[in-house]
Amino acid sequence: MGILPMIHGQDARATFDFVRSSKNRTFAKLRFDMFRMRKGRSMKKQMFARICQGRAVLLGLVIVVAALAGMAADKNTEPALVDPGPIGGPPSDAIVLFGGKDLSQWRGKGDSEARWTVGDGCMTANRTGNVFTKEEFGDVQLHVEWAAPTEIKGKGQGRGNSGVYLQGRYEIQVLDSYQNSTYTNGQAGAFYGKFAPLVNPCRKPGEWQTYDIIFHAPKPAADGKEVIPGSFTVLYNGVLVQDHVPVKGSTTASAFKGAVPRGPLMLQDHGNPIRYRNIWIRPLN
Ligand code: MG
């Protein structure tokens, strides 16, 4: 690309004449260009073509520079190192909500003390009410282990009922669903009242079960009236039971209502002595 392709209209004509008549050696290349131009199509067409050619080269350079910058940015965002810990975690970057010893991360209703029973590395619902984390969360990855009583009492929703409520609003049902008939969107692994689990991988009563939950919170829209749905993805004993299902409204027996940026995790005391252990959470925002 020379100087000529960047010059337009009357200026181009004047420049063309000046260069053609100049004795200066600096313009030798330009004179050669002009000689070639005179042999072919009209000067106007050739100059237009060269302007296009010059801009294409410039655009190409911009793309290359942007790609190189993108590659450099990728290099700068190397994923953080995380020690995953033992099978079942907690990973090194998780917040441990219950590690088997105390309820220091938990409270009861309002500012009251959490009074679930702690022993044998478990926290157990004991009819003292729901418990809430002191810290509040938005989008999270959550790991929970739970066990229904070994001795079977009751049936349907009355057998081993509890629940994991994200933000105190959206329940993934905890229930002894081992050979225990109830409505499909009320069994273990259900997004309660909204989505039944895809399959039923429930273990026998008394055995430990795991939930691994990816939760994206619903968010208020700009107008403050509508809600942008969030989502639940749930692995139950390692088996997919909720596949990115939409989360919008709160579920039955939620402690709070309305979409909020952050809320406490709640474990439901439904009157059955469900045990919990190894609860950890990783905020995603
Ligand atoms: Mg429940």
Boltz pocket constraint, residues with backbone or C-beta under 6 A from the ligand:
constraints:
  - pocket:
      binder: B
      contacts: [[A, 161], [A, 162], [A, 163], [A, 171], [A, 173], [A, 174], [A, 268], [A, 270]]
      max_distance: 6.0
